[in-house]
């Protein structure tokens, strides 16, 4: 297999991308309901907040923009009981708080916020993607797979440009022997190499280290004769930046081949082995 181009379009934190998109969307709604030359009208979603709650709201929004999940979560927990359910402000705070809960590992609490929210707003893509991750990190396989299918279906009919331009969504954060990996699930295999799964590997200090990809190149299939319908040959490869010159091609290393039908749990576990430096049996 030839060298692949650097995987583009992925930031350090897709959770931050979702949060910023949510903040931007809410601020647009708030600005539209407020005359720039006058005081906020009754339709301003923030008009009904007390000074204390407005201070909490501003703190939460700023923390989300700075990717400060601990502060976002703590502030959201204080603010949510004071908000009227179903209002734009409550929906906004619910999603930011749930996202921070997921990022900090409080998946049980995140589920208490996300499940009723997604039931009431089945087409909200931000909440849908977060719920898929909550199920994945909680080990709930059937609900996870159902929610992944839901997210992919939403993406096919996306009208929100923030969602339409995404090619992957975060599905699970996994601890490694040293550091952690964030798994990204493509809405469809990424061309031209049919990448089915991506893992961004970070050091224990949170510094980006390298990337793993599960690919299934069409060229490889010519040398693979499947025994069962739908089987393919997959490869697990790692990619590292050239530390001396980022303009130079990435270094690539093949960790092994996997034959069969794509299965998230099986493929994730093999990629975790590769990320931990464990040898994979090539088939």
WOSULHU-V777507 format. One line per field, one symbol per residue. phi: phi as a letter, one per 30 degrees, with the letter a starting at -180 (. if undefined). psi: psi as a letter, one per 30 degrees, with the letter a starting at -180 (. if undefined). A space follows every 50 residues. Layout:
phi=???
psi=???
This chain:
phi=.ddcdedcicddbdddedddddddddddddddcbddcbdedddddcdddd eddddddddddddddcicdddedddddddedccdeidedddddedddddd dddciddddeddddddddddbdcddddddddededddcicdddddddedd ddddddcdcdddddddcbbdcacbdcebjabcdccddaeddcchdcabbc cbdddidecabcbccbdeddddcbcddbeidbccbcbcbbddddaddded dbbdclcbckcebeddddddddedddiddcddc
psi=klkllkjlgklejfeeeeeeeeeeeeeeeeefgkkffllklffkffefkl eeeeeeeeeeeeeefghieeeeeeeeeeeeffkkkfleeeeeeeeeeeee eeeggieeeeefeeeeefefifgjeeeeeeeeeeeeffgjeeeeeeeeee eeeeefgkfjfeeefkflkkfkkkklejalkjkkjkflkklgghjfkkjk kllfggkkdakkkjlikeefffgkjkfkkfklklkjkkkkljfejfflll kkkkfllkkakkjeeeeeeeeeeeeggkkkkk.
